[in-house]
Amino acid sequence: MTLSVRVIAPESTLWDASAEEVILPSATGQVGILTDHAPLLTALTIGVMQVRPGREWVNIALMGGFAEVEDNRVTVLVHAGERGDSIDLEEARSLLDTAESHYLQSQASGTKQEQILARQAFLRARARFQAAGGTVVL
């Protein structure tokens, strides 16, 4: 038995197919979903969702939202998202470097609002880079 998985963003449906396994970036940490998972409703953070329809994993960068799991259906509603296979890795690396630099500068001399906005931009850039296959060293 498989999971029916749908990932829906305001502008498009990012995924609508079956999968063997799903890993979600929930607000309380990563959550793995297999068939016959208990019902679940969880908030999602900015991060990478992983879907395994067969042997290979598919990465999807999520920009926050919610996920519902019930009766082997996983429905993910996100503010925005992008499949990793549609992201240019080098462009994502460049944007991550720029966002990280801006974030560090805001921590040193920015207002609280600038710090928050810079952190959100950094998290979005990091999620896109990771979804494209990049590795982030903490």
DSSP file (Angstrom, degrees, kcal/mol; ACC not computed):
  #  RESIDUE AA STRUCTURE BP1 BP2  ACC     N-H-->O    O-->H-N    N-H-->O    O-->H-N    TCO  KAPPA ALPHA  PHI   PSI    X-CA   Y-CA   Z-CA
    1    1 A M              0   0    0      0, 0.0     2,-0.2     0, 0.0    34,-0.2   0.000 360.0 360.0 360.0 145.8    0.0    0.0    0.0
    2    2 A T        -     0   0    0     32,-0.1     2,-0.3    70,-0.0    18,-0.2  -0.708 360.0-105.3-121.4 172.3    1.2    3.5   -0.7
    3    3 A L  E     -A   19   0A   0     16,-3.2    16,-2.1    -2,-0.2     2,-0.7  -0.761  21.6-134.8 -95.8 144.0    0.5    7.1    0.4
    4    4 A S  E     -Ab  18  73A   0     68,-2.8    70,-3.2    -2,-0.3     2,-0.5  -0.906  32.0-168.3 -95.8 117.8   -1.5    9.5   -1.8
    5    5 A V  E     +Ab  17  74A   0     12,-2.5    12,-1.8    -2,-0.7     2,-0.4  -0.927  15.4 176.5-119.6 129.7    0.5   12.8   -1.5
    6    6 A R  E     -Ab  16  75A   0     68,-2.6    70,-3.0    -2,-0.5     2,-0.5  -0.998   8.1-170.5-129.4 130.2   -0.5   16.2   -2.6
    7    7 A V  E     -Ab  15  76A   0      8,-2.7     7,-2.3    -2,-0.4     8,-1.3  -0.976  14.5-172.9-119.8 116.2    1.6   19.4   -2.1
    8    8 A I  E     +Ab  13  77A   0     68,-3.3    70,-2.5    -2,-0.5     5,-0.2  -0.942  10.0 179.1-120.9 124.9   -0.3   22.5   -3.0
    9    9 A A        -     0   0    0      3,-3.0     3,-0.5    -2,-0.5    70,-0.2  -0.764  45.5-102.9-111.2 162.4    1.0   26.1   -3.2
   10   10 A P  S    S+     0   0    0      0, 0.0    70,-0.1     0, 0.0     3,-0.1   0.850 120.6  38.8 -55.2 -35.7   -1.1   29.1   -4.1
   11   11 A E  S    S-     0   0    0      1,-0.2     2,-0.3    -3,-0.0    69,-0.0   0.665 127.4 -11.3 -92.4 -16.4    0.3   29.2   -7.6
   12   12 A S        -     0   0    0     -3,-0.5    -3,-3.0     0, 0.0     2,-0.6  -0.993  65.3 -95.7-168.9 167.0    0.6   25.5   -8.4
   13   13 A T  E     -A    8   0A   0     -2,-0.3    -5,-0.2    -5,-0.2     3,-0.1  -0.899  31.6-170.9 -94.7 119.6    0.4   21.9   -7.4
   14   14 A L  E    S+     0   0A   0     -7,-2.3     2,-0.3    -2,-0.6    -6,-0.2   0.757  70.1   9.3 -85.1 -26.7    4.0   20.8   -6.7
   15   15 A W  E     +A    7   0A   0     -8,-1.3    -8,-2.7    68,-0.0    -1,-0.3  -0.961  53.3 164.1-155.5 134.5    3.3   17.1   -6.2
   16   16 A D  E     +A    6   0A   0     -2,-0.3     2,-0.3   -10,-0.2   -10,-0.2  -0.565  47.5  89.7-151.7  81.1    0.2   14.9   -6.8
   17   17 A A  E    S-A    5   0A   0    -12,-1.8   -12,-2.5    -2,-0.1     2,-0.1  -0.944  74.8 -79.0-161.4 174.0    1.2   11.3   -6.9
   18   18 A S  E     -A    4   0A   0     -2,-0.3     2,-0.3   -14,-0.2   -14,-0.2  -0.467  42.9-175.2 -83.8 160.3    1.6    8.2   -4.7
   19   19 A A  E     -A    3   0A   0    -16,-2.1   -16,-3.2    -2,-0.1     3,-0.1  -0.987  32.4-140.3-152.4 155.8    4.7    7.7   -2.6
   20   20 A E  S    S+     0   0    0     32,-3.3    15,-0.4    -2,-0.3     2,-0.3   0.779  89.3   5.4 -84.3 -31.2    6.2    5.0   -0.3
   21   21 A E  E     -C   52   0A   0     31,-1.1    31,-2.9    13,-0.1     2,-0.4  -0.995  58.5-162.8-156.4 149.9    7.4    7.5    2.3
   22   22 A V  E     -CD  51  33A   0     11,-1.9    11,-3.4    -2,-0.3     2,-0.5  -0.998   4.3-161.1-137.3 139.1    7.4   11.2    3.1
   23   23 A I  E     -CD  50  32A   0     27,-2.8    27,-2.3    -2,-0.4     9,-0.2  -0.991  16.3-163.8-120.8 123.9    9.6   13.3    5.4
   24   24 A L  E     - D   0  31A   0      7,-2.7     7,-2.2    -2,-0.5     2,-1.5  -0.830  23.8-130.7-109.8 142.6    8.1   16.6    6.5
   25   25 A P  E     - D   0  30A   0      0, 0.0    20,-2.8     0, 0.0     5,-0.2  -0.638  42.7-178.4 -86.7  80.6    9.9   19.6    8.1
   26   26 A S  E >   -ED  44  29A   0     -2,-1.5     3,-1.6     3,-1.2    18,-0.3  -0.288  42.3-107.1 -80.7 167.0    7.5   20.1   10.9
   27   27 A A  T 3  S+     0   0    0     16,-2.3    17,-0.1     1,-0.3    -1,-0.1   0.685 121.7  46.2 -65.4 -18.4    7.6   22.9   13.5
   28   28 A T  T 3  S-     0   0    0      1,-0.5    -1,-0.3    15,-0.3     2,-0.2   0.268 129.1 -74.2-107.2  10.1    8.7   20.3   16.1
   29   29 A G  E <  S-D   26   0A   0     -3,-1.6    -3,-1.2     2,-0.1    -1,-0.5  -0.646  76.9 -29.8 123.4 178.3   11.3   18.5   13.9
   30   30 A Q  E     -D   25   0A   0     -5,-0.2     2,-0.5    -2,-0.2    19,-0.0  -0.448  55.0-159.1 -71.0 140.4   11.3   16.2   11.0
   31   31 A V  E     -D   24   0A   0     -7,-2.2    -7,-2.7    -2,-0.1     2,-0.4  -0.983   4.2-150.1-123.8 122.6    8.4   13.8   10.8
   32   32 A G  E     -D   23   0A   0     -2,-0.5     2,-0.5    -9,-0.2    -9,-0.2  -0.764  11.0-160.3 -91.7 136.1    8.5   10.6    8.8
   33   33 A I  E     +D   22   0A   0    -11,-3.4   -11,-1.9    -2,-0.4     2,-0.2  -0.973  15.6 167.0-121.6 124.5    5.2    9.3    7.3
   34   34 A L    >   -     0   0    0     -2,-0.5     3,-1.0   -13,-0.2   -13,-0.1  -0.743  50.4 -63.8-120.8 173.4    4.7    5.7    6.1
   35   35 A T  T 3  S+     0   0    0    -15,-0.4    -1,-0.1    -2,-0.2   -32,-0.1  -0.236 120.9  23.6 -58.9 149.8    1.5    3.9    5.2
   36   36 A D  T 3  S+     0   0    0      1,-0.2    -1,-0.2    -3,-0.1     2,-0.1   0.734  84.6 165.5  63.5  27.1   -1.1    3.5    8.0
   37   37 A H    <   -     0   0    0     -3,-1.0    35,-0.3     1,-0.1    34,-0.3  -0.411  44.6 -99.5 -66.6 147.4    0.4    6.5    9.9
   38   38 A A        -     0   0    0      1,-0.1    -1,-0.1    32,-0.1    31,-0.1  -0.316  52.9 -81.5 -63.0 151.0   -1.8    7.8   12.7
   39   39 A P        +     0   0    0      0, 0.0     2,-0.3     0, 0.0    31,-0.2  -0.276  60.7 178.2 -55.8 141.6   -3.9   10.9   11.8
   40   40 A L  E     - F   0  69A   0     29,-2.3    29,-3.0    -3,-0.1     2,-0.4  -0.998  26.9-171.7-151.4 139.9   -1.8   14.1   12.1
   41   41 A L  E     + F   0  68A   0     -2,-0.3     2,-0.3    27,-0.2    27,-0.2  -0.982  26.9 166.5-130.8 121.9   -2.1   17.8   11.6
   42   42 A T  E     - F   0  67A   0     25,-2.4    25,-2.5    -2,-0.4     2,-0.3  -0.982  36.4-119.5-140.9 148.0    1.1   19.7   11.9
   43   43 A A  E     - F   0  66A   0     -2,-0.3   -16,-2.3    23,-0.2     2,-0.4  -0.614  32.1-141.9 -79.3 144.9    2.6   23.1   11.1
   44   44 A L  E     -EF  26  65A   0     21,-3.2    21,-1.5   -18,-0.3   -18,-0.2  -0.873   8.1-150.6-111.3 143.7    5.5   23.1    8.7
   45   45 A T  E     -     0   0A   0    -20,-2.8    19,-0.9    -2,-0.4     2,-0.5  -0.433  42.9 -74.0 -96.7 177.3    8.6   25.3    8.9
   46   46 A I  E    S+ F   0  63A   0     17,-0.3     2,-0.3    -2,-0.1    17,-0.2  -0.649  90.6  94.7 -69.6 122.9   10.7   26.6    6.0
   47   47 A G  E    S- F   0  62A   0     15,-2.0    15,-3.5    -2,-0.5     2,-0.5  -0.964  74.6 -56.1 177.2-165.4   12.7   23.5    5.0
   48   48 A V  E     - F   0  61A   0     -2,-0.3     2,-0.4    13,-0.2    13,-0.2  -0.902  33.9-158.0-110.5 125.3   12.9   20.5    2.7
   49   49 A M  E     - F   0  60A   0     11,-3.1    11,-2.5    -2,-0.5     2,-0.4  -0.817  13.0-153.1 -92.9 138.3   10.2   17.9    2.3
   50   50 A Q  E     -CF  23  59A   0    -27,-2.3   -27,-2.8    -2,-0.4     2,-0.4  -0.959  10.3-171.7-117.4 133.9   11.4   14.6    0.9
   51   51 A V  E     -CF  22  58A   0      7,-2.6     7,-2.9    -2,-0.4   -29,-0.2  -0.979   8.4-162.1-123.8 133.3    9.1   12.2   -1.0
   52   52 A R  E     +C   21   0A   0    -31,-2.9   -32,-3.3    -2,-0.4   -31,-1.1  -0.842  17.4 166.8-118.3  95.4   10.0    8.7   -2.0
   53   53 A P  S    S-     0   0    0      0, 0.0    -1,-0.1     0, 0.0     2,-0.1   0.728  77.8 -25.7 -77.7 -20.7    7.8    7.4   -4.8
   54   54 A G  S    S-     0   0    0      2,-0.8   -34,-0.1   -33,-0.1   -33,-0.0  -0.274 116.0 -31.0-152.1-119.3   10.1    4.5   -5.5
   55   55 A R  S    S+     0   0    0     -2,-0.1     2,-0.3     2,-0.1    -3,-0.0   0.781 117.6  67.2 -87.4 -29.0   13.8    4.0   -5.0
   56   56 A E  S    S-     0   0    0      1,-0.0    -2,-0.8     0, 0.0     2,-0.3  -0.644  76.7-128.7 -97.4 149.6   14.8    7.7   -5.4
   57   57 A W        -     0   0    0     -2,-0.3     2,-0.5    -5,-0.2    -5,-0.2  -0.717  12.6-152.1 -93.4 146.0   13.9   10.6   -3.2
   58   58 A V  E     -F   51   0A   0     -7,-2.9    -7,-2.6    -2,-0.3     2,-0.4  -0.982  12.3-147.3-116.7 128.2   12.4   13.8   -4.6
   59   59 A N  E     -F   50   0A   0     -2,-0.5    25,-3.2    72,-0.3    26,-0.4  -0.765  13.4-174.0 -97.1 140.2   13.2   17.1   -2.6
   60   60 A I  E     -FG  49  83A   0    -11,-2.5   -11,-3.1    -2,-0.4     2,-0.5  -0.979  20.4-137.6-133.5 120.6   10.7   19.9   -2.4
   61   61 A A  E     -FG  48  82A   0     21,-3.0    21,-1.9    -2,-0.4     2,-0.4  -0.659  24.6-162.8 -76.5 124.6   11.6   23.2   -0.8
   62   62 A L  E     -FG  47  81A   0    -15,-3.5   -15,-2.0    -2,-0.5    19,-0.2  -0.894  18.5-156.2-112.4 140.9    8.7   24.4    1.4
   63   63 A M  E     -F   46   0A   0     17,-2.5   -17,-0.3     1,-0.4    16,-0.1  -0.264  63.8 -70.5-108.6  44.2    8.2   27.9    2.7
   64   64 A G  E    S+     0   0A   0    -19,-0.9    15,-2.6   -17,-0.1    16,-0.5   0.162  75.2 122.8  86.4 155.3    6.1   27.0    5.6
   65   65 A G  E     -FH  44  78A   0    -21,-1.5   -21,-3.2    13,-0.3     2,-0.3  -0.986  52.9 -64.5 157.6-146.7    2.5   25.8    5.8
   66   66 A F  E     -FH  43  77A   0     11,-2.8    11,-2.7    -2,-0.3     2,-0.4  -0.966  28.8-156.4-140.4 153.6    0.5   22.9    7.2
   67   67 A A  E     -FH  42  76A   0    -25,-2.5   -25,-2.4    -2,-0.3     2,-0.4  -0.994   2.9-164.4-133.1 141.8    0.3   19.1    6.6
   68   68 A E  E     -FH  41  75A   0      7,-2.6     7,-2.8    -2,-0.4     2,-0.5  -0.990   2.2-168.0-124.4 133.2   -2.6   16.7    7.3
   69   69 A V  E     +FH  40  74A   0    -29,-3.0   -29,-2.3    -2,-0.4     2,-0.3  -0.987  24.7 142.2-121.1 124.7   -2.1   12.9    7.3
   70   70 A E  E >   - H   0  73A   0      3,-2.3     3,-1.4    -2,-0.5   -32,-0.1  -0.906  65.4  -3.7-163.7 133.5   -5.3   10.8    7.4
   71   71 A D  T 3  S-     0   0    0     -2,-0.3     3,-0.1     1,-0.3   -33,-0.1   0.880 128.2 -53.0  50.8  47.4   -6.3    7.4    5.8
   72   72 A N  T 3  S+     0   0    0    -35,-0.3   -68,-2.8     1,-0.2     2,-0.4   0.738 113.4 120.8  60.8  25.4   -3.0    7.1    3.9
   73   73 A R  E <   -bH   4  70A   0     -3,-1.4    -3,-2.3   -70,-0.2     2,-0.6  -0.982  45.0-165.6-117.5 130.2   -3.4   10.6    2.4
   74   74 A V  E     -bH   5  69A   0    -70,-3.2   -68,-2.6    -2,-0.4     2,-0.5  -0.963   7.3-174.8-115.7 115.1   -0.8   13.3    3.0
   75   75 A T  E     -bH   6  68A   0     -7,-2.8    -7,-2.6    -2,-0.6     2,-0.5  -0.950   1.5-171.5-113.7 122.5   -2.1   16.8    2.1
   76   76 A V  E     -bH   7  67A   0    -70,-3.0   -68,-3.3    -2,-0.5     2,-0.5  -0.960   5.2-170.8-118.8 121.1    0.4   19.6    2.3
   77   77 A L  E     -bH   8  66A   0    -11,-2.7   -11,-2.8    -2,-0.5     2,-0.3  -0.957  17.0-179.7-111.1 121.0   -0.6   23.2    1.9
   78   78 A V  E     - H   0  65A   0    -70,-2.5   -13,-0.3    -2,-0.5     3,-0.1  -0.855  40.2-131.4-124.9 156.4    2.3   25.7    1.7
   79   79 A H  S    S-     0   0    0    -15,-2.6     2,-0.3     1,-0.3   -14,-0.1   0.872  93.8 -22.3 -67.9 -38.3    2.8   29.4    1.3
   80   80 A A        +     0   0    0    -16,-0.5   -17,-2.5   -71,-0.1    -1,-0.3  -0.958  69.9 171.2-164.5 160.0    5.3   28.7   -1.5
   81   81 A G  E     -G   62   0A   0     -2,-0.3     2,-0.3   -19,-0.2   -19,-0.2  -0.986  14.4-156.3-168.4 168.4    7.4   25.9   -2.6
   82   82 A E  E     -G   61   0A   0    -21,-1.9   -21,-3.0    -2,-0.3     2,-0.2  -0.957  26.7-115.4-157.3 133.4    9.7   24.6   -5.4
   83   83 A R  E >   -G   60   0A   0     -2,-0.3     3,-1.8   -23,-0.2   -23,-0.3  -0.500  24.5-131.6 -70.4 138.1   10.8   21.1   -6.5
   84   84 A G  G >  S+     0   0    0    -25,-3.2     3,-1.5     1,-0.3    -1,-0.1   0.814 103.8  62.8 -59.8 -33.2   14.5   20.6   -6.1
   85   85 A D  G 3  S+     0   0    0    -26,-0.4    -1,-0.3     1,-0.3    47,-0.1   0.554 101.9  52.6 -73.9  -4.6   14.9   19.2   -9.6
   86   86 A S  G <  S+     0   0    0     -3,-1.8     2,-0.5     2,-0.1    -1,-0.3   0.350  91.4  93.3-106.4   4.9   13.8   22.6  -11.0
   87   87 A I  S <  S-     0   0    0     -3,-1.5     2,-0.6    -4,-0.2     3,-0.1  -0.849  75.5-129.6-102.8 130.7   16.3   24.6   -9.0
   88   88 A D     >  -     0   0    0     -2,-0.5     4,-2.5     1,-0.2     5,-0.2  -0.688  16.7-149.0 -76.5 119.4   19.7   25.5  -10.5
   89   89 A L  H  > S+     0   0    0     -2,-0.6     4,-2.4     1,-0.2    -1,-0.2   0.889  93.0  48.1 -60.6 -44.5   22.3   24.5   -7.8
   90   90 A E  H  > S+     0   0    0      2,-0.2     4,-2.2     1,-0.2    -1,-0.2   0.893 113.1  47.9 -67.4 -39.0   24.8   27.2   -8.6
   91   91 A E  H  > S+     0   0    0      2,-0.2     4,-2.5     1,-0.2    -1,-0.2   0.920 112.3  49.9 -64.6 -42.6   22.3   30.0   -8.6
   92   92 A A  H  X S+     0   0    0     -4,-2.5     4,-2.2     1,-0.2    37,-0.2   0.884 109.7  51.6 -63.2 -38.6   20.9   28.6   -5.3
   93   93 A R  H  X S+     0   0    0     -4,-2.4     4,-2.4     2,-0.2    -1,-0.2   0.919 110.5  48.6 -63.4 -43.5   24.4   28.6   -3.8
   94   94 A S  H  X S+     0   0    0     -4,-2.2     4,-2.2     1,-0.2    -2,-0.2   0.920 112.3  47.6 -63.3 -44.8   25.0   32.2   -4.9
   95   95 A L  H  X S+     0   0    0     -4,-2.5     4,-2.6     1,-0.2    -1,-0.2   0.868 111.1  52.2 -65.0 -36.3   21.6   33.3   -3.4
   96   96 A L  H  X S+     0   0    0     -4,-2.2     4,-2.7    29,-0.2     5,-0.2   0.923 108.8  49.7 -65.2 -44.2   22.4   31.4   -0.2
   97   97 A D  H  X S+     0   0    0     -4,-2.4     4,-2.2     2,-0.2    -2,-0.2   0.918 113.5  46.3 -60.4 -43.6   25.8   33.1    0.1
   98   98 A T  H  X S+     0   0    0     -4,-2.2     4,-2.4     2,-0.2    -2,-0.2   0.922 113.9  47.8 -64.6 -44.9   24.2   36.5   -0.4
   99   99 A A  H  X S+     0   0    0     -4,-2.6     4,-2.4     1,-0.2    23,-0.2   0.881 111.7  50.6 -65.0 -38.6   21.4   35.8    2.1
  100  100 A E  H  X S+     0   0    0     -4,-2.7     4,-2.6     2,-0.2    -1,-0.2   0.919 111.0  48.4 -65.8 -43.2   23.8   34.5    4.7
  101  101 A S  H  X S+     0   0    0     -4,-2.2     4,-2.3    -5,-0.2    -2,-0.2   0.927 113.2  47.1 -61.6 -45.9   26.0   37.6    4.4
  102  102 A H  H  X S+     0   0    0     -4,-2.4     4,-2.4     1,-0.2    -1,-0.2   0.895 111.6  51.9 -63.4 -40.4   23.0   39.9    4.7
  103  103 A Y  H  X S+     0   0    0     -4,-2.4     4,-1.8    15,-0.2    -2,-0.2   0.929 110.4  47.5 -62.1 -46.6   21.7   37.9    7.7
  104  104 A L  H  X S+     0   0    0     -4,-2.6     4,-1.2     1,-0.2    -1,-0.2   0.891 112.3  49.9 -64.5 -39.0   25.1   38.2    9.5
  105  105 A Q  H  X S+     0   0    0     -4,-2.3     4,-2.1     1,-0.2     5,-0.3   0.901 108.9  52.3 -64.6 -40.1   25.2   42.0    8.8
  106  106 A S  H  X S+     0   0    0     -4,-2.4     4,-2.3     1,-0.2    -1,-0.2   0.852 105.6  54.9 -66.1 -33.2   21.7   42.4   10.1
  107  107 A Q  H  < S+     0   0    0     -4,-1.8    -1,-0.2     1,-0.2    -2,-0.2   0.836 111.9  44.8 -67.3 -31.5   22.6   40.7   13.3
  108  108 A A  H  < S-     0   0    0     -4,-1.2    -2,-0.2    -3,-0.2    -1,-0.2   0.856 138.8  -2.4 -80.7 -36.6   25.5   43.1   13.9
  109  109 A S  H  < S+     0   0    0     -4,-2.1    -3,-0.2    -5,-0.1    -2,-0.2   0.375  99.5 107.6-142.1   7.1   23.8   46.4   13.0
  110  110 A G     <  -     0   0    0     -4,-2.3     2,-0.1    -5,-0.3    -4,-0.0  -0.435  67.1-104.5 -91.6 164.5   20.2   45.9   11.9
  111  111 A T     >  -     0   0    0     -2,-0.1     4,-2.4     1,-0.1     5,-0.2  -0.302  42.1-100.2 -73.1 168.9   16.9   46.7   13.6
  112  112 A K  H  > S+     0   0    0      1,-0.2     4,-2.2     2,-0.2     5,-0.2   0.906 125.6  50.4 -58.6 -42.8   14.9   43.8   15.1
  113  113 A Q  H  > S+     0   0    0      1,-0.2     4,-2.5     2,-0.2    -1,-0.2   0.908 110.0  49.6 -63.7 -42.1   12.6   43.8   12.0
  114  114 A E  H  > S+     0   0    0      1,-0.2     4,-2.5     2,-0.2    -1,-0.2   0.883 110.0  52.1 -63.1 -38.3   15.6   43.8    9.6
  115  115 A Q  H  X S+     0   0    0     -4,-2.4     4,-2.1    -9,-0.2    -2,-0.2   0.912 110.8  46.9 -63.5 -43.3   17.1   40.8   11.6
  116  116 A I  H  X S+     0   0    0     -4,-2.2     4,-2.3     2,-0.2    -2,-0.2   0.935 114.0  46.7 -65.5 -46.6   13.8   38.9   11.3
  117  117 A L  H  X S+     0   0    0     -4,-2.5     4,-2.2     1,-0.2    -2,-0.2   0.898 112.9  49.7 -63.6 -40.5   13.4   39.6    7.6
  118  118 A A  H  X S+     0   0    0     -4,-2.5     4,-2.2    -5,-0.2   -15,-0.2   0.882 110.2  51.0 -66.3 -37.5   17.1   38.7    6.9
  119  119 A R  H  X S+     0   0    0     -4,-2.1     4,-2.6     2,-0.2    -2,-0.2   0.920 110.0  49.1 -65.8 -42.6   16.7   35.4    8.9
  120  120 A Q  H  X S+     0   0    0     -4,-2.3     4,-2.3     2,-0.2    -2,-0.2   0.909 111.5  49.3 -62.8 -42.4   13.6   34.4    6.9
  121  121 A A  H  X S+     0   0    0     -4,-2.2     4,-2.4     1,-0.2    -1,-0.2   0.896 111.4  50.2 -63.7 -39.8   15.4   35.2    3.6
  122  122 A F  H  X S+     0   0    0     -4,-2.2     4,-2.6   -23,-0.2    -2,-0.2   0.927 110.3  49.0 -63.6 -45.3   18.4   33.1    4.7
  123  123 A L  H  X S+     0   0    0     -4,-2.6     4,-2.3     2,-0.2    -2,-0.2   0.892 112.0  49.0 -62.9 -40.1   16.1   30.1    5.7
  124  124 A R  H  X S+     0   0    0     -4,-2.3     4,-2.2     2,-0.2    -1,-0.2   0.929 112.6  47.4 -64.1 -45.3   14.3   30.3    2.3
  125  125 A A  H  X S+     0   0    0     -4,-2.4     4,-2.2     1,-0.2   -29,-0.2   0.887 112.2  50.5 -64.0 -38.9   17.6   30.4    0.4
  126  126 A R  H  X S+     0   0    0     -4,-2.6     4,-2.6     2,-0.2    -1,-0.2   0.905 109.2  50.6 -66.1 -41.3   19.0   27.5    2.5
  127  127 A A  H  X S+     0   0    0     -4,-2.3     4,-2.5     2,-0.2    -2,-0.2   0.915 111.3  48.1 -63.4 -42.9   15.9   25.4    1.9
  128  128 A R  H  X S+     0   0    0     -4,-2.2     4,-1.8     2,-0.2    -2,-0.2   0.914 112.4  49.3 -62.5 -43.2   16.2   26.0   -1.9
  129  129 A F  H  <>S+     0   0    0     -4,-2.2     5,-2.7   -37,-0.2     4,-0.3   0.921 113.6  45.6 -62.8 -45.4   19.9   25.1   -1.9
  130  130 A Q  H ><5S+     0   0    0     -4,-2.6     3,-1.3     1,-0.2    -2,-0.2   0.892 110.6  53.1 -66.2 -39.6   19.3   21.9    0.1
  131  131 A A  H 3<5S+     0   0    0     -4,-2.5   -72,-0.3     1,-0.3    -1,-0.2   0.843 104.9  56.2 -64.3 -32.4   16.4   20.9   -2.1
  132  132 A A  T 3<5S-     0   0    0     -4,-1.8    -1,-0.3    -5,-0.2    -2,-0.2   0.551 131.7 -93.5 -76.6  -6.2   18.6   21.3   -5.2
  133  133 A G  T < 5S+     0   0    0     -3,-1.3    -3,-0.2    -4,-0.3    -2,-0.1   0.484  78.2 142.5 109.4   5.6   21.0   18.9   -3.7
  134  134 A G      < -     0   0    0     -5,-2.7     2,-0.5    -6,-0.2    -1,-0.3  -0.455  44.4-132.5 -79.0 152.8   23.4   21.2   -1.9
  135  135 A T        -     0   0    0     -2,-0.1     2,-0.5     2,-0.0    -1,-0.0  -0.906  13.1-155.5-108.3 131.8   24.9   20.4    1.5
  136  136 A V        -     0   0    0     -2,-0.5     2,-0.5   -10,-0.0   -10,-0.0  -0.923   6.0-149.7-108.2 125.9   24.9   22.9    4.3
  137  137 A V              0   0    0     -2,-0.5    -2,-0.0     1,-0.1     0, 0.0  -0.842 360.0 360.0 -94.1 125.3   27.6   22.6    7.0
  138  138 A L              0   0    0     -2,-0.5    -1,-0.1     0, 0.0    -2,-0.0   0.467 360.0 360.0 -86.1 360.0   26.3   23.8   10.3
